[in-house]
Amino acid sequence: MKIRKKDYGNANMVGKQIESIRKSHGIKQKDFVSKMQVLGVDINPTSYSKLEGQLRIVTDKELYAISKILGITIDELFNKE
């Protein structure tokens, strides 16, 4: 898996946790974006990368889809490791 090139931002609280859980499930970012699109979330790879990098705000619809794909609750996205 690729190493993050830029430091994490502070636009959201969950991006780093989402990235960690997604990687632990062995899901590539492009495949994750596809799964989100199937669930009706209009997102592109660049926007998703910025979400994980905490460089942009995450919407409630995105949080819902992410938690469904990962099989966890939204609350679990806010738990720090």
PDB file of N, CA, C and O in Angstrom:
ATOM      1  N   MET A   1       0.831  -1.179   0.000  1.00  0.00           N
ATOM      2  CA  MET A   1       0.000   0.000   0.000  1.00  0.00           C
ATOM      3  C   MET A   1       0.881   1.250   0.000  1.00  0.00           C
ATOM      4  O   MET A   1       1.992   1.263   0.530  1.00  0.00           O
ATOM      5  N   LYS A   2       0.345   2.280  -0.607  1.00  0.00           N
ATOM      6  CA  LYS A   2       1.097   3.529  -0.706  1.00  0.00           C
ATOM      7  C   LYS A   2       1.248   4.200   0.649  1.00  0.00           C
ATOM      8  O   LYS A   2       0.415   4.043   1.541  1.00  0.00           O
ATOM      9  N   ILE A   3       2.313   4.937   0.776  1.00  0.00           N
ATOM     10  CA  ILE A   3       2.564   5.732   1.970  1.00  0.00           C
ATOM     11  C   ILE A   3       2.017   7.128   1.720  1.00  0.00           C
ATOM     12  O   ILE A   3       2.171   7.677   0.629  1.00  0.00           O
ATOM     13  N   ARG A   4       1.377   7.699   2.733  1.00  0.00           N
ATOM     14  CA  ARG A   4       0.818   9.049   2.604  1.00  0.00           C
ATOM     15  C   ARG A   4       1.946  10.040   2.415  1.00  0.00           C
ATOM     16  O   ARG A   4       2.918  10.044   3.170  1.00  0.00           O
ATOM     17  N   LYS A   5       1.810  10.892   1.389  1.00  0.00           N
ATOM     18  CA  LYS A   5       2.856  11.863   1.060  1.00  0.00           C
ATOM     19  C   LYS A   5       2.730  13.151   1.851  1.00  0.00           C
ATOM     20  O   LYS A   5       3.734  13.778   2.190  1.00  0.00           O
ATOM     21  N   LYS A   6       1.491  13.549   2.148  1.00  0.00           N
ATOM     22  CA  LYS A   6       1.266  14.801   2.865  1.00  0.00           C
ATOM     23  C   LYS A   6       0.853  14.514   4.306  1.00  0.00           C
ATOM     24  O   LYS A   6       0.300  13.458   4.611  1.00  0.00           O
ATOM     25  N   ASP A   7       1.131  15.470   5.178  1.00  0.00           N
ATOM     26  CA  ASP A   7       0.686  15.356   6.565  1.00  0.00           C
ATOM     27  C   ASP A   7      -0.835  15.440   6.624  1.00  0.00           C
ATOM     28  O   ASP A   7      -1.476  15.988   5.728  1.00  0.00           O
ATOM     29  N   TYR A   8      -1.399  14.887   7.696  1.00  0.00           N
ATOM     30  CA  TYR A   8      -2.838  14.972   7.894  1.00  0.00           C
ATOM     31  C   TYR A   8      -3.227  16.410   8.219  1.00  0.00           C
ATOM     32  O   TYR A   8      -2.483  17.140   8.873  1.00  0.00           O
ATOM     33  N   GLY A   9      -4.402  16.796   7.752  1.00  0.00           N
ATOM     34  CA  GLY A   9      -4.927  18.119   8.045  1.00  0.00           C
ATOM     35  C   GLY A   9      -5.787  18.087   9.294  1.00  0.00           C
ATOM     36  O   GLY A   9      -5.660  17.190  10.127  1.00  0.00           O
ATOM     37  N   ASN A  10      -6.661  19.069   9.417  1.00  0.00           N
ATOM     38  CA  ASN A  10      -7.562  19.120  10.576  1.00  0.00           C
ATOM     39  C   ASN A  10      -8.991  19.486  10.173  1.00  0.00           C
ATOM     40  O   ASN A  10      -9.735  20.044  10.979  1.00  0.00           O
ATOM     41  N   ALA A  11      -9.378  19.178   8.939  1.00  0.00           N
ATOM     42  CA  ALA A  11     -10.716  19.522   8.458  1.00  0.00           C
ATOM     43  C   ALA A  11     -11.793  18.543   8.940  1.00  0.00           C
ATOM     44  O   ALA A  11     -12.979  18.870   8.909  1.00  0.00           O
ATOM     45  N   ASN A  12     -11.394  17.351   9.381  1.00  0.00           N
ATOM     46  CA  ASN A  12     -12.347  16.404   9.970  1.00  0.00           C
ATOM     47  C   ASN A  12     -11.627  15.580  11.030  1.00  0.00           C
ATOM     48  O   ASN A  12     -10.401  15.612  11.134  1.00  0.00           O
ATOM     49  N   MET A  13     -12.409  14.842  11.815  1.00  0.00           N
ATOM     50  CA  MET A  13     -11.845  14.064  12.924  1.00  0.00           C
ATOM     51  C   MET A  13     -11.670  12.580  12.587  1.00  0.00           C
ATOM     52  O   MET A  13     -11.045  11.847  13.352  1.00  0.00           O
ATOM     53  N   VAL A  14     -12.210  12.134  11.461  1.00  0.00           N
ATOM     54  CA  VAL A  14     -12.305  10.699  11.216  1.00  0.00           C
ATOM     55  C   VAL A  14     -11.453  10.165  10.073  1.00  0.00           C
ATOM     56  O   VAL A  14     -11.326   8.949   9.928  1.00  0.00           O
ATOM     57  N   GLY A  15     -10.877  11.019   9.276  1.00  0.00           N
ATOM     58  CA  GLY A  15     -10.157  10.578   8.083  1.00  0.00           C
ATOM     59  C   GLY A  15      -9.061   9.579   8.356  1.00  0.00           C
ATOM     60  O   GLY A  15      -8.951   8.567   7.664  1.00  0.00           O
ATOM     61  N   LYS A  16      -8.253   9.852   9.353  1.00  0.00           N
ATOM     62  CA  LYS A  16      -7.135   8.966   9.682  1.00  0.00           C
ATOM     63  C   LYS A  16      -7.645   7.589  10.115  1.00  0.00           C
ATOM     64  O   LYS A  16      -7.075   6.565   9.738  1.00  0.00           O
ATOM     65  N   GLN A  17      -8.705   7.569  10.896  1.00  0.00           N
ATOM     66  CA  GLN A  17      -9.298   6.306  11.365  1.00  0.00           C
ATOM     67  C   GLN A  17      -9.908   5.534  10.191  1.00  0.00           C
ATOM     68  O   GLN A  17      -9.778   4.313  10.110  1.00  0.00           O
ATOM     69  N   ILE A  18     -10.572   6.251   9.286  1.00  0.00           N
ATOM     70  CA  ILE A  18     -11.157   5.602   8.104  1.00  0.00           C
ATOM     71  C   ILE A  18     -10.056   4.944   7.285  1.00  0.00           C
ATOM     72  O   ILE A  18     -10.189   3.794   6.865  1.00  0.00           O
ATOM     73  N   GLU A  19      -8.978   5.669   7.063  1.00  0.00           N
ATOM     74  CA  GLU A  19      -7.858   5.131   6.297  1.00  0.00           C
ATOM     75  C   GLU A  19      -7.294   3.873   6.964  1.00  0.00           C
ATOM     76  O   GLU A  19      -7.035   2.874   6.294  1.00  0.00           O
ATOM     77  N   SER A  20      -7.109   3.927   8.260  1.00  0.00           N
ATOM     78  CA  SER A  20      -6.558   2.802   8.999  1.00  0.00           C
ATOM     79  C   SER A  20      -7.460   1.569   8.901  1.00  0.00           C
ATOM     80  O   SER A  20      -6.975   0.466   8.650  1.00  0.00           O
ATOM     81  N   ILE A  21      -8.757   1.748   9.096  1.00  0.00           N
ATOM     82  CA  ILE A  21      -9.691   0.621   9.051  1.00  0.00           C
ATOM     83  C   ILE A  21      -9.800   0.079   7.626  1.00  0.00           C
ATOM     84  O   ILE A  21      -9.824  -1.134   7.423  1.00  0.00           O
ATOM     85  N   ARG A  22      -9.866   0.972   6.647  1.00  0.00           N
ATOM     86  CA  ARG A  22      -9.939   0.534   5.244  1.00  0.00           C
ATOM     87  C   ARG A  22      -8.726  -0.327   4.896  1.00  0.00           C
ATOM     88  O   ARG A  22      -8.869  -1.388   4.288  1.00  0.00           O
ATOM     89  N   LYS A  23      -7.546   0.124   5.279  1.00  0.00           N
ATOM     90  CA  LYS A  23      -6.327  -0.630   4.989  1.00  0.00           C
ATOM     91  C   LYS A  23      -6.315  -1.967   5.728  1.00  0.00           C
ATOM     92  O   LYS A  23      -5.847  -2.970   5.188  1.00  0.00           O
ATOM     93  N   SER A  24      -6.828  -1.987   6.964  1.00  0.00           N
ATOM     94  CA  SER A  24      -6.855  -3.244   7.724  1.00  0.00           C
ATOM     95  C   SER A  24      -7.795  -4.267   7.077  1.00  0.00           C
ATOM     96  O   SER A  24      -7.630  -5.473   7.260  1.00  0.00           O
ATOM     97  N   HIS A  25      -8.785  -3.771   6.317  1.00  0.00           N
ATOM     98  CA  HIS A  25      -9.696  -4.651   5.581  1.00  0.00           C
ATOM     99  C   HIS A  25      -9.114  -5.039   4.217  1.00  0.00           C
ATOM    100  O   HIS A  25      -9.703  -5.841   3.492  1.00  0.00           O
ATOM    101  N   GLY A  26      -7.954  -4.466   3.873  1.00  0.00           N
ATOM    102  CA  GLY A  26      -7.307  -4.805   2.607  1.00  0.00           C
ATOM    103  C   GLY A  26      -8.019  -4.239   1.389  1.00  0.00           C
ATOM    104  O   GLY A  26      -7.934  -4.813   0.303  1.00  0.00           O
ATOM    105  N   ILE A  27      -8.718  -3.127   1.553  1.00  0.00           N
ATOM    106  CA  ILE A  27      -9.462  -2.514   0.446  1.00  0.00           C
ATOM    107  C   ILE A  27      -8.641  -1.368  -0.132  1.00  0.00           C
ATOM    108  O   ILE A  27      -8.221  -0.470   0.597  1.00  0.00           O
ATOM    109  N   LYS A  28      -8.417  -1.399  -1.427  1.00  0.00           N
ATOM    110  CA  LYS A  28      -7.709  -0.315  -2.098  1.00  0.00           C
ATOM    111  C   LYS A  28      -8.618   0.905  -2.165  1.00  0.00           C
ATOM    112  O   LYS A  28      -9.842   0.778  -2.209  1.00  0.00           O
ATOM    113  N   GLN A  29      -8.015   2.075  -2.172  1.00  0.00           N
ATOM    114  CA  GLN A  29      -8.770   3.320  -2.178  1.00  0.00           C
ATOM    115  C   GLN A  29      -9.710   3.400  -3.381  1.00  0.00           C
ATOM    116  O   GLN A  29     -10.866   3.795  -3.225  1.00  0.00           O
ATOM    117  N   LYS A  30      -9.245   3.038  -4.563  1.00  0.00           N
ATOM    118  CA  LYS A  30     -10.088   3.129  -5.759  1.00  0.00           C
ATOM    119  C   LYS A  30     -11.293   2.186  -5.658  1.00  0.00           C
ATOM    120  O   LYS A  30     -12.383   2.523  -6.121  1.00  0.00           O
ATOM    121  N   ASP A  31     -11.102   1.014  -5.056  1.00  0.00           N
ATOM    122  CA  ASP A  31     -12.204   0.076  -4.875  1.00  0.00           C
ATOM    123  C   ASP A  31     -13.195   0.603  -3.840  1.00  0.00           C
ATOM    124  O   ASP A  31     -14.404   0.407  -3.965  1.00  0.00           O
ATOM    125  N   PHE A  32     -12.669   1.270  -2.824  1.00  0.00           N
ATOM    126  CA  PHE A  32     -13.528   1.843  -1.787  1.00  0.00           C
ATOM    127  C   PHE A  32     -14.396   2.954  -2.382  1.00  0.00           C
ATOM    128  O   PHE A  32     -15.585   3.054  -2.077  1.00  0.00           O
ATOM    129  N   VAL A  33     -13.793   3.782  -3.228  1.00  0.00           N
ATOM    130  CA  VAL A  33     -14.542   4.857  -3.888  1.00  0.00           C
ATOM    131  C   VAL A  33     -15.670   4.262  -4.737  1.00  0.00           C
ATOM    132  O   VAL A  33     -16.786   4.781  -4.746  1.00  0.00           O
ATOM    133  N   SER A  34     -15.375   3.179  -5.441  1.00  0.00           N
ATOM    134  CA  SER A  34     -16.398   2.507  -6.259  1.00  0.00           C
ATOM    135  C   SER A  34     -17.555   2.018  -5.403  1.00  0.00           C
ATOM    136  O   SER A  34     -18.717   2.155  -5.785  1.00  0.00           O
ATOM    137  N   LYS A  35     -17.240   1.451  -4.249  1.00  0.00           N
ATOM    138  CA  LYS A  35     -18.285   0.966  -3.339  1.00  0.00           C
ATOM    139  C   LYS A  35     -19.145   2.127  -2.841  1.00  0.00           C
ATOM    140  O   LYS A  35     -20.361   1.991  -2.705  1.00  0.00           O
ATOM    141  N   MET A  36     -18.514   3.259  -2.573  1.00  0.00           N
ATOM    142  CA  MET A  36     -19.268   4.437  -2.125  1.00  0.00           C
ATOM    143  C   MET A  36     -20.196   4.921  -3.232  1.00  0.00           C
ATOM    144  O   MET A  36     -21.338   5.296  -2.970  1.00  0.00           O
ATOM    145  N   GLN A  37     -19.706   4.911  -4.464  1.00  0.00           N
ATOM    146  CA  GLN A  37     -20.512   5.357  -5.592  1.00  0.00           C
ATOM    147  C   GLN A  37     -21.720   4.446  -5.790  1.00  0.00           C
ATOM    148  O   GLN A  37     -22.808   4.924  -6.110  1.00  0.00           O
ATOM    149  N   VAL A  38     -21.539   3.136  -5.604  1.00  0.00           N
ATOM    150  CA  VAL A  38     -22.654   2.188  -5.708  1.00  0.00           C
ATOM    151  C   VAL A  38     -23.730   2.511  -4.668  1.00  0.00           C
ATOM    152  O   VAL A  38     -24.920   2.311  -4.915  1.00  0.00           O
ATOM    153  N   LEU A  39     -23.305   3.012  -3.504  1.00  0.00           N
ATOM    154  CA  LEU A  39     -24.253   3.377  -2.445  1.00  0.00           C
ATOM    155  C   LEU A  39     -24.847   4.779  -2.657  1.00  0.00           C
ATOM    156  O   LEU A  39     -25.582   5.277  -1.804  1.00  0.00           O
ATOM    157  N   GLY A  40     -24.529   5.406  -3.783  1.00  0.00           N
ATOM    158  CA  GLY A  40     -25.131   6.691  -4.110  1.00  0.00           C
ATOM    159  C   GLY A  40     -24.365   7.919  -3.663  1.00  0.00           C
ATOM    160  O   GLY A  40     -24.896   9.029  -3.695  1.00  0.00           O
ATOM    161  N   VAL A  41     -23.118   7.731  -3.246  1.00  0.00           N
ATOM    162  CA  VAL A  41     -22.294   8.862  -2.825  1.00  0.00           C
ATOM    163  C   VAL A  41     -21.493   9.338  -4.038  1.00  0.00           C
ATOM    164  O   VAL A  41     -20.691   8.587  -4.594  1.00  0.00           O
ATOM    165  N   ASP A  42     -21.713  10.582  -4.441  1.00  0.00           N
ATOM    166  CA  ASP A  42     -21.008  11.156  -5.585  1.00  0.00           C
ATOM    167  C   ASP A  42     -19.647  11.656  -5.120  1.00  0.00           C
ATOM    168  O   ASP A  42     -19.525  12.769  -4.609  1.00  0.00           O
ATOM    169  N   ILE A  43     -18.628  10.826  -5.300  1.00  0.00           N
ATOM    170  CA  ILE A  43     -17.284  11.158  -4.825  1.00  0.00           C
ATOM    171  C   ILE A  43     -16.266  10.644  -5.839  1.00  0.00           C
ATOM    172  O   ILE A  43     -16.462   9.600  -6.460  1.00  0.00           O
ATOM    173  N   ASN A  44     -15.189  11.386  -5.994  1.00  0.00           N
ATOM    174  CA  ASN A  44     -14.122  10.954  -6.897  1.00  0.00           C
ATOM    175  C   ASN A  44     -12.888  10.605  -6.060  1.00  0.00           C
ATOM    176  O   ASN A  44     -12.825  10.957  -4.882  1.00  0.00           O
ATOM    177  N   PRO A  45     -11.920   9.928  -6.648  1.00  0.00           N
ATOM    178  CA  PRO A  45     -10.748   9.502  -5.879  1.00  0.00           C
ATOM    179  C   PRO A  45      -9.981  10.640  -5.199  1.00  0.00           C
ATOM    180  O   PRO A  45      -9.502  10.479  -4.076  1.00  0.00           O
ATOM    181  N   THR A  46      -9.864  11.771  -5.864  1.00  0.00           N
ATOM    182  CA  THR A  46      -9.149  12.903  -5.273  1.00  0.00           C
ATOM    183  C   THR A  46      -9.866  13.423  -4.044  1.00  0.00           C
ATOM    184  O   THR A  46      -9.240  13.686  -3.017  1.00  0.00           O
ATOM    185  N   SER A  47     -11.172  13.572  -4.146  1.00  0.00           N
ATOM    186  CA  SER A  47     -11.967  14.050  -3.020  1.00  0.00           C
ATOM    187  C   SER A  47     -11.908  13.068  -1.856  1.00  0.00           C
ATOM    188  O   SER A  47     -11.823  13.472  -0.696  1.00  0.00           O
ATOM    189  N   TYR A  48     -11.955  11.760  -2.176  1.00  0.00           N
ATOM    190  CA  TYR A  48     -11.879  10.757  -1.116  1.00  0.00           C
ATOM    191  C   TYR A  48     -10.511  10.785  -0.439  1.00  0.00           C
ATOM    192  O   TYR A  48     -10.418  10.660   0.782  1.00  0.00           O
ATOM    193  N   SER A  49      -9.458  10.947  -1.226  1.00  0.00           N
ATOM    194  CA  SER A  49      -8.116  11.018  -0.668  1.00  0.00           C
ATOM    195  C   SER A  49      -7.995  12.200   0.296  1.00  0.00           C
ATOM    196  O   SER A  49      -7.372  12.088   1.351  1.00  0.00           O
ATOM    197  N   LYS A  50      -8.588  13.316  -0.070  1.00  0.00           N
ATOM    198  CA  LYS A  50      -8.576  14.494   0.807  1.00  0.00           C
ATOM    199  C   LYS A  50      -9.380  14.236   2.077  1.00  0.00           C
ATOM    200  O   LYS A  50      -9.031  14.742   3.144  1.00  0.00           O
ATOM    201  N   LEU A  51     -10.456  13.452   1.972  1.00  0.00           N
ATOM    202  CA  LEU A  51     -11.251  13.086   3.153  1.00  0.00           C
ATOM    203  C   LEU A  51     -10.380  12.293   4.122  1.00  0.00           C
ATOM    204  O   LEU A  51     -10.319  12.612   5.309  1.00  0.00           O
ATOM    205  N   GLU A  52      -9.703  11.253   3.613  1.00  0.00           N
ATOM    206  CA  GLU A  52      -8.839  10.445   4.474  1.00  0.00           C
ATOM    207  C   GLU A  52      -7.677  11.262   5.025  1.00  0.00           C
ATOM    208  O   GLU A  52      -7.235  11.037   6.151  1.00  0.00           O
ATOM    209  N   GLY A  53      -7.189  12.196   4.245  1.00  0.00           N
ATOM    210  CA  GLY A  53      -6.073  13.029   4.675  1.00  0.00           C
ATOM    211  C   GLY A  53      -6.488  14.165   5.585  1.00  0.00           C
ATOM    212  O   GLY A  53      -5.665  14.991   5.979  1.00  0.00           O
ATOM    213  N   GLN A  54      -7.774  14.204   5.919  1.00  0.00           N
ATOM    214  CA  GLN A  54      -8.350  15.219   6.801  1.00  0.00           C
ATOM    215  C   GLN A  54      -8.131  16.627   6.242  1.00  0.00           C
ATOM    216  O   GLN A  54      -7.931  17.588   6.983  1.00  0.00           O
ATOM    217  N   LEU A  55      -8.176  16.715   4.898  1.00  0.00           N
ATOM    218  CA  LEU A  55      -7.992  17.995   4.229  1.00  0.00           C
ATOM    219  C   LEU A  55      -9.320  18.605   3.783  1.00  0.00           C
ATOM    220  O   LEU A  55      -9.359  19.733   3.294  1.00  0.00           O
ATOM    221  N   ARG A  56     -10.413  17.845   3.957  1.00  0.00           N
ATOM    222  CA  ARG A  56     -11.739  18.381   3.655  1.00  0.00           C
ATOM    223  C   ARG A  56     -12.763  17.813   4.628  1.00  0.00           C
ATOM    224  O   ARG A  56     -12.538  16.785   5.267  1.00  0.00           O
ATOM    225  N   ILE A  57     -13.870  18.493   4.723  1.00  0.00           N
ATOM    226  CA  ILE A  57     -14.955  18.077   5.611  1.00  0.00           C
ATOM    227  C   ILE A  57     -15.630  16.829   5.034  1.00  0.00           C
ATOM    228  O   ILE A  57     -15.726  16.676   3.817  1.00  0.00           O
ATOM    229  N   VAL A  58     -16.085  15.959   5.897  1.00  0.00           N
ATOM    230  CA  VAL A  58     -16.807  14.754   5.487  1.00  0.00           C
ATOM    231  C   VAL A  58     -18.299  14.984   5.736  1.00  0.00           C
ATOM    232  O   VAL A  58     -18.677  15.551   6.761  1.00  0.00           O
ATOM    233  N   THR A  59     -19.146  14.545   4.803  1.00  0.00           N
ATOM    234  CA  THR A  59     -20.591  14.739   4.955  1.00  0.00           C
ATOM    235  C   THR A  59     -21.215  13.571   5.712  1.00  0.00           C
ATOM    236  O   THR A  59     -20.614  12.506   5.848  1.00  0.00           O
ATOM    237  N   ASP A  60     -22.414  13.791   6.193  1.00  0.00           N
ATOM    238  CA  ASP A  60     -23.124  12.721   6.902  1.00  0.00           C
ATOM    239  C   ASP A  60     -23.414  11.545   5.974  1.00  0.00           C
ATOM    240  O   ASP A  60     -23.346  10.391   6.398  1.00  0.00           O
ATOM    241  N   LYS A  61     -23.733  11.825   4.726  1.00  0.00           N
ATOM    242  CA  LYS A  61     -24.003  10.763   3.751  1.00  0.00           C
ATOM    243  C   LYS A  61     -22.744   9.927   3.519  1.00  0.00           C
ATOM    244  O   LYS A  61     -22.818   8.704   3.399  1.00  0.00           O
ATOM    245  N   GLU A  62     -21.605  10.583   3.458  1.00  0.00           N
ATOM    246  CA  GLU A  62     -20.339   9.869   3.293  1.00  0.00           C
ATOM    247  C   GLU A  62     -20.034   9.011   4.513  1.00  0.00           C
ATOM    248  O   GLU A  62     -19.629   7.856   4.377  1.00  0.00           O
ATOM    249  N   LEU A  63     -20.227   9.570   5.704  1.00  0.00           N
ATOM    250  CA  LEU A  63     -19.998   8.798   6.936  1.00  0.00           C
ATOM    251  C   LEU A  63     -20.870   7.557   6.981  1.00  0.00           C
ATOM    252  O   LEU A  63     -20.411   6.477   7.355  1.00  0.00           O
ATOM    253  N   TYR A  64     -22.124   7.715   6.600  1.00  0.00           N
ATOM    254  CA  TYR A  64     -23.053   6.587   6.595  1.00  0.00           C
ATOM    255  C   TYR A  64     -22.560   5.487   5.648  1.00  0.00           C
ATOM    256  O   TYR A  64     -22.508   4.316   6.024  1.00  0.00           O
ATOM    257  N   ALA A  65     -22.203   5.867   4.425  1.00  0.00           N
ATOM    258  CA  ALA A  65     -21.736   4.891   3.441  1.00  0.00           C
ATOM    259  C   ALA A  65     -20.436   4.224   3.894  1.00  0.00           C
ATOM    260  O   ALA A  65     -20.278   3.010   3.762  1.00  0.00           O
ATOM    261  N   ILE A  66     -19.528   5.002   4.415  1.00  0.00           N
ATOM    262  CA  ILE A  66     -18.235   4.462   4.880  1.00  0.00           C
ATOM    263  C   ILE A  66     -18.455   3.436   5.986  1.00  0.00           C
ATOM    264  O   ILE A  66     -17.857   2.361   5.966  1.00  0.00           O
ATOM    265  N   SER A  67     -19.308   3.763   6.946  1.00  0.00           N
ATOM    266  CA  SER A  67     -19.551   2.819   8.046  1.00  0.00           C
ATOM    267  C   SER A  67     -20.212   1.540   7.545  1.00  0.00           C
ATOM    268  O   SER A  67     -19.913   0.455   8.043  1.00  0.00           O
ATOM    269  N   LYS A  68     -21.112   1.658   6.560  1.00  0.00           N
ATOM    270  CA  LYS A  68     -21.756   0.468   5.991  1.00  0.00           C
ATOM    271  C   LYS A  68     -20.733  -0.414   5.276  1.00  0.00           C
ATOM    272  O   LYS A  68     -20.721  -1.632   5.455  1.00  0.00           O
ATOM    273  N   ILE A  69     -19.882   0.204   4.472  1.00  0.00           N
ATOM    274  CA  ILE A  69     -18.887  -0.556   3.718  1.00  0.00           C
ATOM    275  C   ILE A  69     -17.914  -1.270   4.663  1.00  0.00           C
ATOM    276  O   ILE A  69     -17.546  -2.422   4.432  1.00  0.00           O
ATOM    277  N   LEU A  70     -17.508  -0.582   5.717  1.00  0.00           N
ATOM    278  CA  LEU A  70     -16.545  -1.154   6.660  1.00  0.00           C
ATOM    279  C   LEU A  70     -17.201  -2.082   7.683  1.00  0.00           C
ATOM    280  O   LEU A  70     -16.505  -2.794   8.407  1.00  0.00           O
ATOM    281  N   GLY A  71     -18.533  -2.080   7.748  1.00  0.00           N
ATOM    282  CA  GLY A  71     -19.237  -2.955   8.682  1.00  0.00           C
ATOM    283  C   GLY A  71     -19.077  -2.535  10.130  1.00  0.00           C
ATOM    284  O   GLY A  71     -19.016  -3.377  11.026  1.00  0.00           O
ATOM    285  N   ILE A  72     -19.009  -1.230  10.357  1.00  0.00           N
ATOM    286  CA  ILE A  72     -18.852  -0.689  11.713  1.00  0.00           C
ATOM    287  C   ILE A  72     -19.874   0.419  11.938  1.00  0.00           C
ATOM    288  O   ILE A  72     -20.537   0.862  11.000  1.00  0.00           O
ATOM    289  N   THR A  73     -19.995   0.860  13.180  1.00  0.00           N
ATOM    290  CA  THR A  73     -20.890   1.974  13.476  1.00  0.00           C
ATOM    291  C   THR A  73     -20.172   3.298  13.203  1.00  0.00           C
ATOM    292  O   THR A  73     -18.943   3.356  13.167  1.00  0.00           O
ATOM    293  N   ILE A  74     -20.936   4.326  13.016  1.00  0.00           N
ATOM    294  CA  ILE A  74     -20.360   5.655  12.819  1.00  0.00           C
ATOM    295  C   ILE A  74     -19.544   6.048  14.050  1.00  0.00           C
ATOM    296  O   ILE A  74     -18.486   6.664  13.915  1.00  0.00           O
ATOM    297  N   ASP A  75     -20.020   5.701  15.243  1.00  0.00           N
ATOM    298  CA  ASP A  75     -19.288   6.005  16.467  1.00  0.00           C
ATOM    299  C   ASP A  75     -17.879   5.421  16.449  1.00  0.00           C
ATOM    300  O   ASP A  75     -16.942   6.043  16.951  1.00  0.00           O
ATOM    301  N   GLU A  76     -17.724   4.231  15.875  1.00  0.00           N
ATOM    302  CA  GLU A  76     -16.410   3.592  15.836  1.00  0.00           C
ATOM    303  C   GLU A  76     -15.413   4.381  14.996  1.00  0.00           C
ATOM    304  O   GLU A  76     -14.205   4.252  15.192  1.00  0.00           O
ATOM    305  N   LEU A  77     -15.898   5.190  14.072  1.00  0.00           N
ATOM    306  CA  LEU A  77     -15.008   6.018  13.249  1.00  0.00           C
ATOM    307  C   LEU A  77     -14.345   7.110  14.069  1.00  0.00           C
ATOM    308  O   LEU A  77     -13.306   7.644  13.681  1.00  0.00           O
ATOM    309  N   PHE A  78     -14.951   7.441  15.204  1.00  0.00           N
ATOM    310  CA  PHE A  78     -14.408   8.493  16.063  1.00  0.00           C
ATOM    311  C   PHE A  78     -13.488   7.951  17.155  1.00  0.00           C
ATOM    312  O   PHE A  78     -12.886   8.728  17.897  1.00  0.00           O
ATOM    313  N   ASN A  79     -13.372   6.626  17.259  1.00  0.00           N
ATOM    314  CA  ASN A  79     -12.492   6.020  18.255  1.00  0.00           C
ATOM    315  C   ASN A  79     -11.052   6.096  17.780  1.00  0.00           C
ATOM    316  O   ASN A  79     -10.731   5.700  16.660  1.00  0.00           O
ATOM    317  N   LYS A  80     -10.210   6.597  18.623  1.00  0.00           N
ATOM    318  CA  LYS A  80      -8.779   6.651  18.304  1.00  0.00           C
ATOM    319  C   LYS A  80      -8.170   5.307  18.643  1.00  0.00           C
ATOM    320  O   LYS A  80      -8.616   4.626  19.566  1.00  0.00           O
ATOM    321  N   GLU A  81      -7.163   4.936  17.902  1.00  0.00           N
ATOM    322  CA  GLU A  81      -6.484   3.644  18.166  1.00  0.00           C
ATOM    323  C   GLU A  81      -5.575   3.770  19.342  1.00  0.00           C
ATOM    324  O   GLU A  81      -4.919   2.800  19.722  1.00  0.00           O
TER     325      GLU A  81
END
